[in-house]
Amino acid sequence: MKQVKPYKNKPGDKKAQVKEMFDNISPKYDFLNRLLSMGIDRGWRNKLIDLMKPYQPKNILDIATGTGDLAILEAIQLSPEKVIGLDISEGMLKVAKEKVLEKKLEHIIELITGDAENIPYENDTFDAITVAFGVRNFENLKQGLKEMNRVLKPGGIALILEFSQPEQTPFKQAYGIYSKYILPFIGKIISGDQSAYSYLPESISVFPYGEKMKQILMESGFSQVNIYPLTFGISTIYLAKK
Ligand SMILES: C[S@@+](CC[C@H](N)C(=O)[O-])C[C@H]1O[C@@H](n2cnc3c(N)ncnc32)[C@H](O)[C@@H]1O
């Protein structure tokens, strides 16, 4: 898999650049998310929650929690005992903390700074792990997936929501134009970060999806993987069992 970094002309490994980029865009992240996805991202997160409901997880880890939207939905809709939101960007976590306090969920949600490729928990800790739009940003995808598998309890579930690529005409062409021209243009103007919203479509274009992603999940230790394509294949949820 080709590695795409946010700032092509700057030194530094992907992880450091990803952290820098999310620290930069954190104040505008939620607004841009709603605008650029035209609100569809909310429906995708809700679908992920629906898939989790039958498992009634009590102890959840939300990796790459960002500004905390998924962790907050989990705390409200799944009645868990604990949700840990882990992220590498302190800027994103600062926004998440404000939202958690505002919703009075601080007794359920704990936010911690950490790296998905070196998760600071013991083996077999969590009933469920979620990652929304996070795995594409990992420096080493397999290392991150193996870490998720390690900290899941046997029989536990991992749910990954990530961008994929529509394959059918005319959605493929329409999405191509939107992601290559419109999205970077709006993203650049509003976020003020020249590169962040060019990195988004570039990183999507090289990222594995569908059967290829399933194969990588199986190679990372998961025993069963179900694939749920969303909105013409713009995004996909993978439900993987340990
Ligand atoms: C696109 S945002 C997604 C945030 C949130 N999950 C959502 O659905 O809006 C990606 C997040 O992944 C985090 N991230 C990227 N690489 C990471 C890593 N190695 N460990 C932990 N977090 C990481 C970034 O800091 C950023 O907050």
The ligand as an SDF file (V2000), in Angstrom:
LIG
                    3D

 27 29  0  0  0  0  0  0  0  0999 V2000
  -10.8530   11.8880   10.5760 C   0  0  0  0  0  0  0  0  0  0  0  0
  -10.6180   11.9600   12.2860 S   0  0  0  0  0  0  0  0  0  0  0  0
  -11.9450   10.9890   12.8760 C   0  0  0  0  0  0  0  0  0  0  0  0
  -12.4500   11.3950   14.2250 C   0  0  0  0  0  0  0  0  0  0  0  0
  -13.7200   10.7210   14.7000 C   0  0  0  0  0  0  0  0  0  0  0  0
  -13.5280    9.3050   14.8950 N   0  0  0  0  0  0  0  0  0  0  0  0
  -14.8750   10.9930   13.7930 C   0  0  0  0  0  0  0  0  0  0  0  0
  -15.5360   10.0530   13.3680 O   0  0  0  0  0  0  0  0  0  0  0  0
  -15.1590   12.1570   13.5160 O   0  0  0  0  0  0  0  0  0  0  0  0
   -9.2250   10.9000   12.5040 C   0  0  0  0  0  0  0  0  0  0  0  0
   -8.6670   10.9070   13.9030 C   0  0  0  0  0  0  0  0  0  0  0  0
   -7.6820    9.8740   13.9910 O   0  0  0  0  0  0  0  0  0  0  0  0
   -6.6900   10.2990   14.8920 C   0  0  0  0  0  0  0  0  0  0  0  0
   -5.4990    9.4390   14.6970 N   0  0  0  0  0  0  0  0  0  0  0  0
   -4.7730    9.2990   13.5770 C   0  0  0  0  0  0  0  0  0  0  0  0
   -3.7630    8.4190   13.7700 N   0  0  0  0  0  0  0  0  0  0  0  0
   -3.8780    7.9950   15.0590 C   0  0  0  0  0  0  0  0  0  0  0  0
   -3.1330    7.0880   15.8540 C   0  0  0  0  0  0  0  0  0  0  0  0
   -2.0580    6.4420   15.3900 N   0  0  0  0  0  0  0  0  0  0  0  0
   -3.5360    6.8870   17.1190 N   0  0  0  0  0  0  0  0  0  0  0  0
   -4.6160    7.5390   17.6280 C   0  0  0  0  0  0  0  0  0  0  0  0
   -5.3490    8.4200   16.9240 N   0  0  0  0  0  0  0  0  0  0  0  0
   -4.9970    8.6430   15.6500 C   0  0  0  0  0  0  0  0  0  0  0  0
   -6.5030   11.7550   14.5160 C   0  0  0  0  0  0  0  0  0  0  0  0
   -5.8250   12.5010   15.4810 O   0  0  0  0  0  0  0  0  0  0  0  0
   -7.9490   12.2030   14.2940 C   0  0  0  0  0  0  0  0  0  0  0  0
   -8.5250   12.7200   15.4590 O   0  0  0  0  0  0  0  0  0  0  0  0
  1  2  1  0
  2  3  1  0
  2 10  1  0
  3  4  1  0
  4  5  1  0
  5  6  1  0
  5  7  1  0
  7  8  2  0
  7  9  1  0
 10 11  1  0
 11 12  1  0
 11 26  1  0
 12 13  1  0
 13 14  1  0
 13 24  1  0
 14 15  1  0
 14 23  1  0
 15 16  2  0
 16 17  1  0
 17 18  1  0
 17 23  2  0
 18 19  1  0
 18 20  2  0
 20 21  1  0
 21 22  2  0
 22 23  1  0
 24 25  1  0
 24 26  1  0
 26 27  1  0
M  CHG  2   2   1   9  -1
M  END
$$$$
